[in-house]
């Protein structure tokens, strides 16, 4: 495997990992506050649709991003009301959001654009375009460093460059601020937080709001950054992969980044090598290569994670004692 191939795979890894990073951090905030959320997939899908649809109609990717963030946040609030206010089953609420998003994005898309649930292709200011970092042409002539900087580090869209600082910001908020301490306490011992005079419901709603915003960024990137429009169910299980990465990372931001990069790398390899021929066996089926990231996800979670202990109050509605 030569340097060019390695750089191309790593470049794909960065692009494929970005929606996973946003979704994984979204789940991190929600579950650290004690709200299990398997509706990450649905919120990303809603954001992807409304981002692409708004960008197609207005020609502005920024308005599309705003629409996607709004859609994901509204669904997050629905999950919050069901889980926190009405103390419903958090898993059932998440599943309902996934089905709801899958259905209404296809229905609205068909009625809006008459393209079988898709949106028109985006171009120009209607999508996020690659950003060339400074001094690309100057460094391009330097062996190894020029290719690394010009093809791997430079040339990504704005949301890719936003994903990595978001990991650092999430770590700082959760582990270096009073708000983060309270958020983690709500997920571990909400009774103590309530005794201290803080509102458990308010803190959990704030975590749910952050979760919705981060899902919004991930979904918007899918349809306006990585792709040039929306297609039905384009999240393709990325919300569930993000949950797997969160468990693999044991609810810690730094490990979450590593897990998402690993899953992105597996997907990049699967896309790159779809027609492998093994001597004496023949061509590896395309379906097997497409399923490889998911198979390896199960293997990794089963054999390498160890005992992952979630927040103690996770999934348990809090009832204030009178």
C-alpha positions, -999 to +999 in steps of 0.1 A: +000+000+000+016+032-011+015+067+005-012+080-019-036+051-010-030+056+027-036+093+025-068+087+005-081+062+031-073+086+060-090+114+041-121+093+037-119+084+074-120+121+084-151+127+062-169+096+073-161+101+110-175+136+112-213+127+115-204+100+140-184+124+161-213+149+163-238+121+171-216+105+196-211+137+215-248+143+214-254+110+230-226+117+255-243+149+268-278+132+269-267+100+287-243+118+311-275+136+323-293+103+327-314+104+295-308+074+272-314+084+236-315+059+208-333+085+187-300+100+175-306+084+141-340+101+137-327+135+147-298+133+123-322+122+095-346+151+102-317+176+102-303+161+070-336+165+052-345+200+063-309+212+058-309+200+022-345+210+015-340+246+028-307+249+010-323+238-022-352+263-019-332+293-007-298+286-022-281+292+012-264+265+030-263+286+062-301+288+062-302+251+055-279+245+085-302+266+107-333+247+095-315+214+102-305+225+137-341+236+144-356+203+132-332+182+153-337+204+184-375+201+181-373+163+180-350+164+210-375+185+229-402+159+220-380+132+235-373+154+265-410+160+271-418+123+268-389+112+290-386+140+315-420+157+318-442+126+313-416+101+326-422+078+297-399+049+286-369+066+271-361+037+247-396+036+233-395+074+228-362+071+209-376+044+187-407+064+180-385+094+169-365+072+145-397+059+129-413+093+128-383+109+111-379+081+086-416+085+076-421+122+075-388+130+057-399+107+029-435+120+028-426+157+030-398+152+005-421+135-020-448+161-017-424+190-018-401+180-046-418+151-064-384+132-065-393+100-046-384+115-012-351+130-024-342+167-027-327+184-057-289+182-060-271+211-043-244+232-058-226+265-052-237+283-021-263+256-014-238+233+001-206+233+021-176+234-002-140+222+006-119+248+023-082+252+012-060+260+042-033+286+040+001+278+023-012+246+005+005+256-027+037+265-009+039+232+010+028+211-019+063+206-032+077+192+000+079+154-001+055+136+022+045+167+041+030+184+011+008+154+003-002+150+040-011+187+044-026+192+009-047+161+007-054+150+043-054+181+064-066+207+039-096+204+015-123+194+040-156+213+046-162+237+074-181+211+095-153+187+094-130+213+109-157+221+135-160+185+147-125+182+163-127+214+184-162+203+195-147+173+212-123+195+232-152+219+240-173+190+252-145+177+274-140+212+289-178+217+295-183+183+311-151+181+333-140+217+338-172+237+344-198+239+371-225+232+346-207+200+335-203+188+371-240+193+377-249+175+345-228+145+354-243+146+389-278+144+375-269+113+356-254+096+387-274+109+417-303+132+408-316+130+444-284+148+456-288+174+429-324+180+439-314+182+476-289+209+466-317+231+453-311+225+416-338+215+391-332+180+378-357+185+350-341+218+339-306+202+337-318+172+318-337+194+293-305+215+288-286+183+281-313+172+257-312+205+239-274+202+234-280+167+221-304+180+195-280+207+184-251+183+179-273+158+160-283+188+139-247+195+129-242+158+121-273+155+099-266+188+081-231+176+073-245+144+057-267+162+032-249+195+026-213+186+032-205+150+025-233+146-001-250+171-023-286+166-013-309+143+007-319+107-001-342+085+019-328+071+051-293+085+042-281+082+078-280+044+072-275+034+109-249+061+117-269+070+148-266+035+161-229+033+153-225+065+172-241+048+202-218+019+199-189+043+198-202+059+229-203+026+248-169+017+234-156+050+247-172+045+281-189+079+280-156+099+277-151+125+250-115+117+241-121+080+237-153+088+218-132+106+192-109+077+189-138+053+186-155+074+159-122+076+139-119+039+142-154+032+128-148+058+101-116+041+091-133+007+089-160+022+066-134+039+045-115+006+040-148-012+032-156+014+005-121+014-009-117-023-012-151-035-026-138-059-052-111-078-034-100-111-050-085-138-027-065-165-044-082-198-043-115-183-030-124-157-056-140-122-053-152-112-018-189-104-021-197-067-022-223-071+005-197-085+029-175-055+025-204-032+030-213-051+062-177-052+074-179-020+096-210-033+114-195-067+119-163-054+133-184-030+155-201-060+171-167-078+175-150-048+191-179-042+215-180-078+224-143-084+229-124-052+236-146-029+256-147-047+288-173-038+313-189-004+303-208+010+332-233+037+322-244+066+345-263+050+374-295+070+370-295+066+332-329+056+318-347+061+351-372+089+353-368+111+383-397+116+406-393+145+430-400+136+466-426+158+483 
